[in-house]
């Protein structure tokens, strides 16, 4: 049995994310990262996770409104952990444009 970690880092989408009036009115840049741990019967490379499906799922949130980063990351996590062979996942979101003196504000959901 082999174990692999697959990463998709800082996929940028623009969406309405937040509870404040400006966050509901104006699209924001949101960076989403996913780490997936998969178990493979052997390390010959014949088994894989289609990370296009993960990226496409995240892109579907573009233009939508979600109240919190916690809700966004938990939804993406549920999708990812439903994929075959994924045994663990961590999903992070970051809003890089919230404060001028801060690189980003983010949340990580794991399980």
N, C-alpha and C positions, 0 to 999 in steps of 0.2 A: 504494500500500500504506500503510495506517495501522496504527499500533501503539498499543495501549491497555494500561494497567495497571489491574487490578481488585483491590480490597482488601476482605477480610472481616476485621474486627478484633475481637479479644478475645471470641470466641464462648465462653461459659462452659459447661463440662460438669463433672460430678462422676464421678470414676472412681478406681480403685485404680492408682496410678502410682508405682512405686518398688520398691526391693529391700529396704528396711528393714521390720521386722515391723509397725510402726505403719502404714506406707504400704500394706501388703498387707491390713491389717485394717480400716482406716478410709478411706472415700471422701474424696478431696481435690478442692478446686476447681482446675480446670485451664483456663487461658485460651489459646485457639488462634487464631492469626492466619494468614491466607494472602494472599500477593500473587501474582497471576497476570499474566503478560505475554502478550497475544494479538496475532497479526497478522491484520489484516482486509484483504481485497482492496481495499476503498475505504471511505471514512469516512461512508458514507450511513446507517450505523446498522442495516443489515439483518442483520448477523451479530452474534451475542452468545454469551456463555458463561452457562449457567444456573447461577448461584451458589447457587440452592436445592439443587442436587445436591451441591455442595461442603459446604454447611451440614448437610445431612442426613447425608452421609457422616461428618462429624466427630461429629455427635450419636450415631451408632451406637456410638461408643466409651464412652458414658456407662454406668457400671456394670461395665465390663470391667476386667481387670487387664493392664497392660503393664509390663515391668520398668523401662524407661528412657524419658526424653523423646526421646532420640535415635531409639529404635525407633518411637515414636509419630509423630514428625515425618517420618521416612522413609516410613512407611506412607501417611500422608496425602499426602505429596509424590508418591508413585507413582500414587495415584489422580488427583490434580490434573493431572499431566503427561500422563496418558492421555486427557484430554479433548481434543476437537477444537479446533484453533487455538491451544492453549496452547503457547508456545514456551519459556517459562521460568517458574519458580515459586520462591517462598521460603515456607517454613512454619515458624512459630515456636510454641512452647508455653512457657507460664509457670506456675509454681506460686506463687501469691501469699501463701500462708499458711505457708511453711516457717520463716522466721525473723521474730521480732517487730521486729527493727531493719533489715529489708531489704524493699523493695517486692515483689520476686519473684526466683525463680531460674528461668532459662529457657535454651532451646536454639533455634537456628535452623538449618534444613536448606535448602540452596539448590542449584540446578542447572538 
